[in-house]
Amino acid sequence: MDISSSSTSLGRRGFLSSAALLGASAVLPAAAASTVTGALKFCAFADIHYYPGVFPHDTRAWLEKILARAESSACDMVIHMGDFTHAPAKFRDYVDFYNDFKIPAYHTIGNHDDDGNTHEETLAAYRLTRGYYHFDRGGYRFVVTDTNHFLHDGVFSHYSKSNYHKFWKLAPGALSRLGSEQLEWLKDVVENSPYPVVVTSHASFERVNGSPDGTAVRKILAEANARHPGRVRLVINGHHHHDHVRILDGIVYLDLNSANYDWVDKPHAKYPADYLKKWKLAKNTIMWDDPISAVITLTADGGIKVEGQKSRFHLGITPAMAGYPIDDRGRLTTPDIQSFELRVPTGA
């Protein structure tokens, strides 16, 4: 199958065993990556949800393990996909530890990053002037989007101090929006990029239940690739706490699993009483044993190598035991991020 025109959805297990689905020419041999110049390696993680007393694994040590992996893997940078902490203005020591890490560290804003303070305070803590921005590093352009707007009475507003909670029951399409101004910006920075592009977001642009602007975003990216083959290589999101990969129009869409847990709407009492007492929302989680992340290497010839990470369900409590074996889009809850290696067409 020619992945430049495919819509291929692959589950949580690695691409290396899926050559028949992608087409043999799409798989990048492991030896090739080390011989290609123009490589960039970065660490990506999502939804760590630092909120002491509310969510599990509420110490800086959980983040330190992710950053230690980035450092030991010789990553050029690290970036998260949102829901870093629920109160950036309050937890400045935690935020600044990340901001000032020895490897350049970048933020993608998630809905819960604007829970405990105003959006303006979140921007100040994350050292940003606005929620969407781009930067160029190592011969690649990273386009960081902000999916945290809601549409009410024809007006786009940004999440701020948990204001979006009151709009959960609005008509479908009200939440996780970008808005027309940001969509125009996205089109411009992708079209005029001198480098191959990686797009990050919190809400998914690929999922049916992701951002309502997903269709518009995918059209922008697909049209850019049609004009400039290989312009957009990879799109990464968080928010949904599941591990999944899908290829659309020659672009790899990575639904990046949470570094911490999966959310369960219906509370359960499978964890010990001291857990439920220590963490207010432990009853709504399925936890992992380890903070999981992805180490991603991009090469000039279109190579994408994702080194995922496997963990275990904490205390052996599985989704099935909590009455939640699968999400509403048929994606399994797993305590890992898959590994894969492939090459996308570049037109070179």
MOLIN-V436612 format. One record per run of one state. SS is the DSSP state (h for helix, s for strand, l for the rest). FROM is the first residue (numbers start at 1). LEN is the number of residues. Records with the same first field share a line. If there is no record, write none. Layout:
# MOLIN-V436612
SS->FROM-LEN ; FROM-LEN
This chain:
# MOLIN-V436612
l->1-6 ; 11-4 ; 18-1 ; 23-1 ; 27-3 ; 34-6 ; 46-4 ; 51-9 ; 73-4 ; 81-4 ; 86-6 ; 100-4 ; 107-4 ; 115-4 ; 126-7 ; 138-2 ; 145-4 ; 153-2 ; 159-4 ; 168-9 ; 178-2 ; 192-4 ; 202-12 ; 228-4 ; 238-6 ; 249-2 ; 256-5 ; 264-9 ; 279-3 ; 289-5 ; 299-4 ; 308-1 ; 311-2 ; 317-9 ; 327-5 ; 333-3 ; 338-2 ; 344-5
s->7-4 ; 40-6 ; 50-1 ; 77-4 ; 85-1 ; 104-3 ; 133-5 ; 140-5 ; 149-4 ; 155-4 ; 177-1 ; 196-6 ; 232-6 ; 244-5 ; 251-5 ; 261-3 ; 285-4 ; 294-5 ; 303-5 ; 309-2 ; 313-1 ; 326-1 ; 332-1 ; 336-2 ; 340-4
h->15-3 ; 19-4 ; 24-3 ; 30-4 ; 60-13 ; 92-8 ; 111-4 ; 119-7 ; 163-5 ; 180-12 ; 214-14 ; 273-6 ; 282-3 ; 314-3
